[in-house]
Amino acid sequence: MSATATNDAVRPTRLRGIAGAPALWLGAACFLVHLVANAHYDVFRDELYFIVCGLHPAFGYVDQPPLIPLIAAASFKLFGTALTPLRLVPALASAATVALTADLARRLGGGRFAQALAGLCVLFAPALLADGVLLSTDCLQPLTWLACAWILVRLVDGGDERWWLAFGAVVGVSFESKYLIALYMAAFAVGAVATPLRRSLARPWLYAGAALALAIALPNVLWQALHGWPFLGVAGADVGGKAVGRSPLGFLLQQALFVGPASAPVWLAGLWRLGVRPLRPELRTLAIAYVVVLAIVVVANGKAYYVTPIYPALIAAGAVAWGAWLKRPIARGVAIAVVVVPGLFAAPTVLPILPPDALVAYMRAGGFSPKATQTENMKLSALPQYFADMFGWREMAAAVSAVYRDLPPDERAQAVFFAPNYGEAAALDVYGPALGGPPAISGHNSYFLWGPRGASGDVVITLGRDAARFDRFYDDVRAVGRTDSAYAMPYENGLTIWVLRHPRAPLADNWNALRHYD
């Protein structure tokens, strides 16, 4: 038989193998789920803010690096507020995370069952499923953290130190989407030093990878330095009282909820496998990194979802362990069902697929409490904050715009909307132009750096519960309207719309006092 004929015979076999790979079909399934689900409800608070930040292009912002805002602004420029294109990147990232988890299980020695189990655990993990919905700074974290683990496996398997270049590139891109990767790298470094991976410290490629990561991150680091490290103020607010305080046991229980209780035996097996019985001792780095990340977040009273990106790697290793323990097809079928059935049951609580009223009824009937996954100290509505912050912004922008249009022409020419927070300001910036609304300013996060935009402050529209907070700045304070949305967060609902006139001092004189980073 000729070589050509042999190749022709082998090629269909390879194609069938690729087509049947769990990584491919589970990744495709995940993408299709998000393609359908992500188009529902409305633009999330932070997505509005990212759009506006991206329309002010910079190497950094007060509370995040530039990558996600630039993506959001590009989508807005091309497609307006259409949800499918706005949320395409998180959908792709989520699908890639599922596929890469299954492939990592394969590279760790797992067969098709282990690969499928790993991919399904990630696909149905509530927090990871939610990361695929919103265009947020979290949406790339599971994929990039997992990619670091995948690259580590390739490095130790083949001994090719040049993989550190890929590692550095992933870390740099991850840093440009969220600073959380710095925590993982600190924990990873502890694990590397404590294992034979420290041998890489005597070779140049690790330093080349670190230099590449730094080169990618440097523009943003310099931006933060030039602006006085404002992100440290935001991070301090997160751990200083904004995050819900939980005991270590309560924190671990919330971790189980975020990743899915049915998946807990899998990632715990992965932690054991990587920590006690790794295929190669260098892989113990991943188990040590998990313990260090968990300890830091618990001690610092960080938000529980800060740990979430590390679980896909543990799940991949755990699925391989379970693949070795479960030999009979019926046992394997039960294991898959134990993950899939509860996952399907919980999916409507993280995917925007049910009408709000139906979702509230579903959560009550199923015993799902919004408080169980709450990560910030605030009063909740009937919906979890994750969903509630997709509602009310258009109505608020319409109500404020109506007040603005009703002002006399001379007042309208100088009026501005001062928003107490960036969500309200961004809602006016995004929706207001089509509604004939006012320009928006705020002292919150990056809005503070953009300043009063030339506004004198002689006529200001704002939101609040009572007039007392405005009386010391303005002589004329009048209530002229009210915001209303049944599903919005309570602190954004039922707010009075005020018109402030006759300031006691120019707005520019008070601007620094209006700053708040949180």
C-alpha positions in Angstrom: 0.0 0.0 0.0 1.3 3.4 -0.9 2.0 6.1 1.7 -0.8 8.3 0.2 -3.3 5.5 0.5 -2.2 4.9 4.1 -2.6 8.6 5.0 -6.0 8.6 3.3 -7.1 5.7 5.5 -5.8 7.2 8.7 -7.3 10.7 8.1 -11.0 9.7 8.6 -10.1 7.8 11.7 -8.4 10.9 13.2 -11.3 13.1 12.2 -13.7 10.7 13.9 -11.5 10.8 17.0 -11.5 14.5 17.1 -15.3 14.8 16.4 -15.9 12.3 19.3 -13.7 14.1 21.7 -15.6 15.2 24.8 -13.7 18.5 24.7 -15.1 19.4 21.3 -18.8 18.5 21.9 -19.0 19.8 25.4 -17.3 23.1 24.4 -19.8 23.4 21.5 -22.7 22.6 23.8 -21.6 25.2 26.3 -21.3 27.8 23.6 -24.8 27.1 22.2 -26.3 27.3 25.7 -24.8 30.8 26.2 -25.7 31.9 22.6 -29.3 31.2 23.4 -29.4 32.3 27.1 -27.2 35.4 27.1 -29.6 37.4 24.9 -32.2 37.8 27.7 -33.0 40.4 30.4 -30.9 43.6 29.8 -27.5 45.1 30.1 -25.9 44.6 33.6 -24.8 47.5 35.7 -21.1 46.8 35.2 -21.5 46.2 31.5 -23.0 49.7 31.2 -20.0 51.1 33.1 -17.5 49.1 30.9 -19.1 50.5 27.8 -18.6 54.1 29.0 -15.0 53.4 30.3 -14.1 51.9 26.9 -15.5 55.0 25.2 -12.8 56.9 27.2 -9.9 54.7 26.0 -7.0 54.6 28.4 -4.3 52.2 29.6 -6.3 51.7 32.8 -9.2 52.8 35.0 -9.7 53.2 38.7 -11.2 49.8 39.3 -10.1 47.6 36.4 -7.6 47.1 33.6 -8.5 48.2 30.1 -9.2 44.9 28.2 -12.9 44.3 29.1 -13.9 48.0 28.8 -12.4 48.2 25.3 -14.2 45.0 24.2 -17.5 46.5 25.6 -17.0 49.8 23.8 -16.2 48.0 20.5 -19.4 46.0 20.8 -21.4 49.1 21.6 -20.0 51.0 18.7 -20.8 48.2 16.3 -24.1 46.8 17.7 -25.4 49.2 20.3 -26.7 47.5 23.4 -27.5 44.2 21.6 -26.8 41.5 24.2 -25.6 38.6 22.0 -22.6 40.5 20.6 -21.9 42.2 23.9 -21.7 38.8 25.7 -20.0 36.9 22.9 -16.5 37.0 24.5 -17.7 35.5 27.8 -19.7 32.8 25.9 -16.6 31.8 23.9 -14.4 31.9 27.1 -16.8 29.7 28.9 -16.9 27.2 26.1 -13.1 27.2 25.9 -12.9 26.6 29.6 -15.1 23.6 29.4 -13.2 22.2 26.4 -9.8 22.9 28.0 -10.8 21.2 31.2 -11.7 18.1 29.3 -8.5 18.2 27.4 -6.5 18.7 30.7 -8.1 15.5 32.0 -6.9 13.8 28.9 -3.4 15.0 29.3 -3.4 13.9 32.9 -4.2 10.3 31.7 -8.0 10.3 31.8 -10.1 8.4 29.3 -13.3 9.6 27.7 -15.3 9.1 30.9 -12.9 11.3 32.9 -12.8 13.9 30.1 -16.6 14.0 29.9 -17.0 14.1 33.7 -14.5 17.0 34.0 -16.2 19.0 31.2 -19.7 18.4 32.6 -18.6 19.5 36.1 -17.4 22.8 34.7 -20.3 23.2 32.3 -22.8 22.9 35.2 -20.8 24.7 37.9 -23.1 27.6 38.8 -20.4 30.3 39.2 -18.5 29.2 36.1 -21.8 29.1 34.1 -22.5 32.6 35.3 -19.0 33.8 34.2 -20.1 32.9 30.6 -23.1 35.2 30.7 -21.9 38.7 31.5 -19.1 40.6 29.9 -17.2 41.2 33.2 -13.7 41.3 34.4 -14.3 37.8 35.7 -15.2 36.2 32.4 -11.6 35.4 31.3 -10.3 34.4 34.7 -11.3 30.7 34.8 -9.9 30.2 31.2 -6.6 31.9 31.9 -6.0 30.2 35.3 -6.8 26.9 33.7 -4.5 27.7 30.8 -1.7 28.2 33.2 -2.3 24.7 34.7 -2.6 23.2 31.2 0.7 24.8 30.1 2.4 23.5 33.3 1.3 20.0 32.4 2.8 20.4 28.9 6.0 21.8 30.4 6.6 19.0 32.9 5.6 16.3 30.5 7.9 17.3 27.7 10.5 19.2 29.6 10.4 22.1 27.1 11.1 25.2 29.1 9.9 27.4 26.3 6.4 26.8 27.5 7.1 29.5 30.1 6.7 32.0 27.2 3.1 30.9 26.7 2.6 30.9 30.4 3.8 34.5 30.6 1.6 35.6 27.7 -1.5 34.1 29.4 -0.7 35.8 32.7 -0.2 39.1 30.9 -3.5 39.0 29.1 -5.3 37.8 32.2 -3.8 40.8 34.2 -5.2 43.1 31.5 -8.7 41.8 32.3 -8.5 41.5 36.1 -5.8 41.9 38.7 -6.9 38.7 40.4 -4.3 36.7 38.4 -1.6 38.4 40.6 -3.1 36.5 43.6 -2.9 33.2 41.7 0.7 33.9 40.6 1.8 34.6 44.2 0.2 31.3 45.3 1.7 29.5 42.3 5.1 30.9 43.1 4.8 29.4 46.6 3.9 26.0 45.1 6.7 26.2 42.5 9.4 26.9 45.2 8.0 24.0 47.3 8.3 21.5 44.5 10.9 20.4 41.9 9.4 23.0 39.6 11.9 25.3 41.3 14.5 23.9 39.0 13.1 26.3 36.4 14.5 29.2 38.5 18.0 28.2 37.2 16.9 28.4 33.6 16.3 31.4 31.4 12.9 30.7 30.0 11.0 31.3 33.2 12.5 34.8 33.4 11.7 35.3 29.7 8.1 34.4 30.4 7.9 36.7 33.4 9.4 39.5 31.3 6.7 38.9 28.6 3.9 39.0 31.3 5.4 42.2 32.7 5.6 43.8 29.2 1.9 43.1 28.6 0.9 44.4 32.0 3.3 47.3 32.2 1.2 50.0 30.6 -1.6 49.4 33.1 0.8 49.2 36.0 2.3 52.6 35.0 -1.2 54.1 34.6 -2.1 52.9 38.2 1.2 54.4 39.5 0.7 57.7 37.7 -2.8 58.0 39.2 -1.8 57.1 42.8 -2.8 53.4 42.7 -6.5 54.0 42.9 -7.3 50.3 42.6 -5.9 49.8 46.1 -8.7 52.0 47.4 -11.3 49.9 45.6 -9.7 46.6 46.8 -9.6 48.0 50.4 -13.3 48.7 50.2 -14.0 45.2 49.1 -12.2 43.5 52.0 -13.0 46.3 54.5 -16.7 45.8 54.8 -18.3 45.5 51.3 -17.8 41.8 51.2 -20.1 39.5 53.2 -18.2 38.2 56.2 -18.4 34.5 56.7 -16.7 32.0 58.9 -14.1 29.7 57.3 -16.7 26.9 57.3 -19.3 29.2 55.8 -16.8 30.3 53.2 -16.1 26.6 52.2 -19.8 25.9 52.1 -20.3 28.8 49.7 -17.5 27.4 47.6 -19.4 24.2 47.3 -22.5 26.1 46.2 -20.6 28.1 43.6 -18.9 25.1 42.0 -21.9 22.8 42.5 -22.3 20.5 45.5 -22.4 17.4 43.2 -19.0 18.4 41.9 -17.4 18.7 45.3 -16.3 15.0 45.4 -14.6 15.6 42.0 -12.5 18.6 42.8 -11.7 17.3 46.3 -10.4 14.2 44.6 -8.4 16.4 42.3 -6.9 18.3 45.3 -5.9 14.9 46.8 -4.6 13.6 43.5 -2.5 16.7 42.9 -1.3 17.1 46.5 -0.7 13.5 47.5 -0.5 11.3 44.3 0.5 13.6 41.4 1.7 12.0 38.2 4.7 14.3 38.5 5.8 16.0 41.6 5.9 19.4 39.9 2.1 19.2 39.6 1.8 19.5 43.3 2.3 23.2 42.7 -1.4 23.4 41.7 -2.6 21.9 45.0 -0.4 24.2 47.0 -1.6 27.2 45.0 -5.2 26.3 45.8 -4.5 26.1 49.6 -2.6 29.4 49.5 -5.3 31.2 47.5 -8.0 29.9 49.7 -6.2 30.9 52.9 -5.5 34.5 51.6 -9.0 35.1 50.5 -10.5 33.8 53.8 -8.1 35.7 56.0 -8.6 38.9 54.0 -12.4 38.5 54.0 -12.4 38.5 50.2 -15.4 37.6 48.1 -16.0 33.9 47.7 -15.9 34.0 43.9 -12.2 35.1 44.0 -11.3 31.4 44.4 -13.6 30.1 41.6 -11.2 30.3 38.7 -8.9 27.7 40.2 -11.5 24.9 40.3 -11.4 23.7 36.7 -7.8 22.4 37.1 -8.8 20.6 40.3 -11.8 19.1 38.6 -9.8 17.8 35.7 -7.4 16.0 38.1 -10.3 14.7 40.2 -12.1 13.4 37.1 -9.1 11.3 36.2 -9.0 9.9 39.8 -12.7 9.0 39.6 -12.1 7.4 36.1 -9.6 5.1 37.8 -11.9 4.2 40.7 -15.1 3.7 38.7 -14.7 0.9 36.2 -18.3 -0.4 35.6 -20.4 1.5 33.0 -23.4 1.7 35.4 -21.3 3.4 38.1 -19.9 5.8 35.5 -23.4 6.5 34.3 -24.6 7.3 37.8 -21.6 9.6 38.3 -22.5 11.6 35.2 -26.2 11.7 36.3 -25.2 13.0 39.7 -23.5 16.0 38.1 -25.9 16.6 35.2 -29.3 16.3 37.0 -28.6 18.9 39.8 -26.8 21.0 37.2 -29.9 21.2 35.0 -32.0 21.9 38.1 -29.8 24.8 39.1 -29.1 26.2 35.6 -32.2 28.6 35.5 -30.9 30.3 38.7 -27.7 31.5 36.8 -28.9 31.7 33.2 -31.3 34.4 32.3 -33.8 32.0 30.6 -36.9 32.4 32.8 -39.2 35.5 33.0 -38.5 37.2 36.3 -41.7 36.3 37.9 -41.2 32.6 36.9 -37.7 32.7 38.2 -38.8 34.0 41.6 -41.4 31.3 41.8 -38.9 28.6 40.6 -36.3 29.7 43.2 -38.8 29.6 46.0 -40.1 26.2 45.0 -36.6 24.8 44.7 -35.4 26.3 47.9 -32.8 28.6 46.3 -32.1 31.6 48.4 -30.5 34.7 47.0 -28.6 35.1 50.3 -26.8 31.8 49.9 -24.6 33.1 47.1 -24.5 36.8 48.2 -21.0 38.2 48.3 -21.7 41.9 49.1 -23.4 43.5 52.2 -26.6 44.9 50.8 -30.3 44.4 50.9 -31.5 42.1 48.1 -34.7 42.1 46.0 -36.6 38.9 45.2 -33.9 38.3 42.6 -30.2 37.7 43.3 -28.1 40.7 42.7 -26.6 39.0 39.7 -30.0 39.3 38.0 -31.5 42.3 39.7 -28.7 44.5 38.4 -29.9 43.8 34.8 -33.1 45.6 35.5 -34.2 49.2 36.1 -31.5 51.1 34.2 -33.6 52.0 31.1 -36.5 53.1 33.3 -34.2 55.2 35.5 -32.6 56.8 32.4 -36.1 57.5 31.0 -37.3 59.2 34.2 -34.3 61.4 34.6 -34.3 62.3 30.9 -38.0 63.3 31.2 -37.1 65.7 34.1 -34.3 67.1 32.0 -36.5 67.7 29.0 -39.1 69.5 31.2 -36.6 72.1 32.4 -36.8 75.6 30.9 -34.4 76.0 27.9 -31.9 78.2 29.8 -31.7 75.7 32.7 -31.5 72.7 30.3 -28.5 74.3 28.6 -26.5 74.1 31.8 -28.1 71.2 33.6 -26.2 68.0 34.4 -27.1 64.7 36.0 -24.9 63.9 39.1 -25.1 60.2 39.8 -24.3 58.8 43.2 -22.7 55.7 41.6 -21.3 54.6 38.3 -24.2 52.4 37.4 -26.6 55.3 37.3 -24.1 57.6 35.5 -23.4 54.9 32.9 -27.1 54.3 32.3 -27.6 57.9 31.4 -24.5 57.9 29.2 -25.6 54.8 27.3 -29.4 55.3 27.1 -29.7 59.0 27.6 -28.7 60.3 24.2 -31.6 58.5 22.5 -33.9 59.8 25.2 -32.8 63.4 25.0 -31.2 63.1 28.5 -28.6 65.2 30.3 -24.8 64.6 30.4 -23.8 62.5 33.4 -21.1 63.0 36.0 -20.2 61.2 39.2 -17.6 61.0 41.9 -17.6 57.2 41.8 -14.5 55.4 40.6 -13.4 56.4 37.0 -16.1 59.0 36.7 -14.3 61.0 39.3 -11.2 61.2 37.2 -13.3 62.4 34.2 -14.3 65.4 36.3 -17.4 67.6 36.1 -16.9 67.9 32.4 -17.3 71.7 32.4 -20.5 71.7 34.4 -21.0 74.7 36.6 -23.3 72.9 39.0 -25.9 75.7 38.8 -28.6 73.2 37.9 -28.2 69.6 38.9 -30.5 66.6 38.6 -29.7 63.8 41.0 -31.1 60.8 42.9 -31.6 60.1 46.6 -33.9 59.2 49.4 -34.2 62.5 51.1 -33.2 66.2 50.7 -31.0 66.4 53.8 -27.8 65.3 51.9 -28.3 68.1 49.4 -29.4 71.0 51.6 -25.9 71.9 52.8 -24.8 72.4 49.2 -27.9 74.0 47.5 -30.4 76.6 48.5 -33.2 75.3 46.2 -33.8 71.5 46.4 -37.0 70.2 44.8 -38.4 66.7 44.4 -39.7 66.3 40.8 -40.0 62.6 40.2 -39.3 59.0 41.2 -37.7 55.9 39.8 -39.5 52.6 39.8 -38.6 49.1 38.7 -40.1 45.9 40.2 -36.9 43.8 39.8 -34.1 46.3 40.4 -31.9 46.2 43.5 -33.7 47.9 46.4 -31.1 50.6 46.7 -31.8 51.6 43.1 -35.6 51.4 43.4 -38.0 54.0 44.6 -35.5 56.8 44.5 -36.6 60.4 44.4 -35.4 62.5 41.5 -34.2 66.0 42.7 -33.5 69.2 40.9 -30.9 71.3 42.7 -30.5 75.0 42.1 -28.5 77.9 43.5 -25.3 76.2 44.7 -23.5 77.6 47.7 -20.1 76.9 46.0 -19.1 76.1 42.4 -19.1 72.4 41.6 -15.4 72.4 40.8 -14.6 73.6 44.4 -16.4 70.5 45.9 -15.3 68.0 43.3 -12.5 66.3 45.4 -14.9 65.9 48.3 -17.3 63.9 46.0 -14.7 61.2 45.2 -15.4 57.6 46.4 -13.5 54.6 45.3 -15.3 51.3 46.0 
